[in-house]
C-alpha cells in the first residue's frame, strides 16, 4: 500500500522531456521515486483526459498510465547516467486485475517494479493506488530500444 508520497522529482511540466508521449496521451504527471529496481509515478485524473468517460478513467487509460510510469522511471534514471534516449514499447500485459476505476479529481499513484531485464526486454510488476487503496495490478513486458 502506498499511503503518502513525497514531493515530485519530475513535475507535470517536465514529463515530456523524458517520455515520447505528447498531449493528450501523456498519462503521467509526476515521478515521486526512482531507484534501480522501482519507481513511483502519479497521474491526477482530469475531466478532459481522453480516456475519461462518465467521470472515470477507463481501463485503457489506467493500463497506459502504468506503462508510462515505468517509462518515466527508466527515462529519468537513464538521464542521470547519459544523454542517450531510448524508446519503450508495451509488448504484453499479463495478470491484469482492475479492482476499481479512478474518478476525476483523484490521483493514481503507481509503483512500477522491475522483475527482470533480458537484453532490452524488461518484465515489470505494477500496482496502482488511489488514497492508499489498491485499484489495479498487472505484469507487463516492455521492449526498450
C-alpha positions as CSV (number, residue, x, y, z in Angstrom):
1,X,0.0,0.0,0.0
2,X,1.2,3.5,-0.8
3,X,-0.2,6.0,1.7
4,X,1.8,9.1,1.1
5,X,4.4,10.2,-1.5
6,X,7.0,12.9,-1.2
7,X,7.5,15.9,-3.4
8,X,7.7,15.0,-7.1
9,X,11.2,14.7,-8.6
10,X,9.7,15.2,-12.0
11,X,6.7,17.5,-12.3
12,X,4.0,17.7,-14.9
13,X,5.7,20.4,-17.0
14,X,8.9,18.3,-17.2
15,X,7.4,14.9,-18.1
16,X,7.7,15.3,-21.8
17,X,11.4,15.8,-21.5
18,X,11.6,12.2,-20.5
19,X,8.9,10.3,-22.4
20,X,8.0,10.5,-26.1
21,X,4.2,10.9,-25.5
22,X,2.6,14.2,-26.1
23,X,-0.8,15.6,-25.0
24,X,-3.4,14.4,-25.0
25,X,-1.8,11.0,-24.5
26,X,0.5,11.8,-21.6
27,X,-0.7,9.6,-18.7
28,X,1.8,10.5,-16.0
29,X,2.2,13.9,-14.4
30,X,4.7,13.2,-11.7
31,X,7.6,11.0,-10.7
32,X,7.9,10.6,-6.9
33,X,10.6,8.0,-6.5
34,X,13.2,6.4,-8.7
35,X,15.6,3.6,-7.8
36,X,17.3,0.9,-9.8
37,X,14.5,-1.6,-9.3
38,X,11.4,0.6,-8.8
39,X,9.7,3.8,-9.4
40,X,6.6,5.6,-8.2
41,X,4.6,7.9,-10.5
42,X,1.3,9.7,-10.4
43,X,-1.5,10.9,-12.5
44,X,-4.2,13.3,-11.4
45,X,-7.4,12.4,-13.3
46,X,-8.8,15.4,-15.2
47,X,-12.2,15.7,-16.9
48,X,-10.5,16.5,-20.3
49,X,-8.4,13.3,-20.3
50,X,-9.1,11.3,-23.5
51,X,-9.6,8.1,-21.5
52,X,-12.3,9.6,-19.2
53,X,-15.9,8.5,-19.6
54,X,-18.6,9.4,-17.1
55,X,-16.0,10.9,-14.8
56,X,-13.9,7.7,-14.6
57,X,-10.6,6.9,-16.2
58,X,-11.3,3.8,-18.3
59,X,-9.3,0.6,-18.4
60,X,-7.1,1.5,-21.4
61,X,-6.1,4.8,-19.7
62,X,-5.2,3.0,-16.5
63,X,-3.1,0.4,-18.4
64,X,-1.3,3.2,-20.3
65,X,-0.7,5.1,-17.1
66,X,1.0,2.1,-15.6
67,X,3.2,1.5,-18.7
68,X,4.2,5.2,-18.8
69,X,5.0,5.1,-15.1
70,X,7.8,2.6,-15.9
71,X,8.8,4.5,-19.0
72,X,9.2,7.7,-17.0
73,X,11.2,6.0,-14.2
74,X,13.5,4.4,-16.7
75,X,14.0,7.5,-18.8
76,X,14.7,9.7,-15.7
77,X,17.2,7.1,-14.4
78,X,18.9,7.0,-17.8
79,X,19.1,10.8,-17.9
80,X,21.2,10.7,-14.8
81,X,23.7,8.4,-16.4
82,X,23.9,9.7,-20.0
83,X,22.2,11.8,-22.7
84,X,21.2,8.8,-24.7
85,X,17.4,8.5,-25.0
86,X,15.5,5.3,-25.6
87,X,12.0,4.3,-26.6
88,X,9.9,1.7,-24.8
89,X,7.1,-0.4,-26.3
90,X,4.4,-2.2,-24.4
91,X,4.6,-5.8,-25.6
92,X,2.4,-7.9,-23.3
93,X,0.0,-7.3,-20.3
94,X,-0.5,-10.3,-18.1
95,X,-2.5,-11.0,-14.9
96,X,-4.4,-7.7,-15.2
97,X,-6.7,-7.2,-12.2
98,X,-8.7,-3.9,-12.1
99,X,-10.5,-3.6,-8.8
100,X,-11.9,-0.1,-9.4
101,X,-11.5,2.8,-11.8
102,X,-10.2,6.2,-10.6
103,X,-12.5,9.2,-10.7
104,X,-12.0,12.7,-11.9
105,X,-10.0,14.7,-9.3
106,X,-8.3,11.6,-7.8
107,X,-4.6,10.9,-8.1
108,X,-3.5,7.5,-9.1
109,X,-0.1,6.5,-7.6
110,X,1.6,3.6,-9.3
111,X,4.5,1.6,-8.1
112,X,6.4,0.0,-11.0
113,X,8.9,-2.6,-10.0
114,X,11.4,-4.2,-12.4
115,X,11.4,-8.0,-12.2
116,X,13.9,-8.9,-14.9
117,X,15.7,-7.5,-17.9
118,X,16.9,-9.6,-20.8
119,X,18.7,-7.6,-23.5
120,X,16.1,-4.8,-23.7
121,X,13.1,-6.9,-22.9
122,X,12.0,-5.9,-19.4
123,X,9.4,-7.5,-17.2
124,X,7.8,-5.3,-14.5
125,X,5.0,-5.6,-12.0
126,X,2.7,-2.7,-11.4
127,X,0.4,-1.8,-8.5
128,X,-1.9,1.3,-8.8
129,X,-3.4,3.0,-5.8
130,X,-5.9,5.8,-5.0
131,X,-5.8,7.2,-1.5
132,X,-3.8,4.3,-0.3
133,X,-6.2,1.7,-1.7
134,X,-5.1,-0.7,-4.4
135,X,-7.2,-0.2,-7.6
136,X,-5.2,-2.3,-10.1
137,X,-2.2,-4.6,-10.6
138,X,-0.6,-6.4,-13.5
139,X,2.6,-7.6,-15.1
140,X,4.0,-6.1,-18.3
141,X,6.7,-6.9,-20.7
142,X,8.3,-3.8,-22.2
143,X,10.8,-3.7,-25.1
144,X,13.4,-0.9,-24.7
145,X,15.3,0.2,-27.8
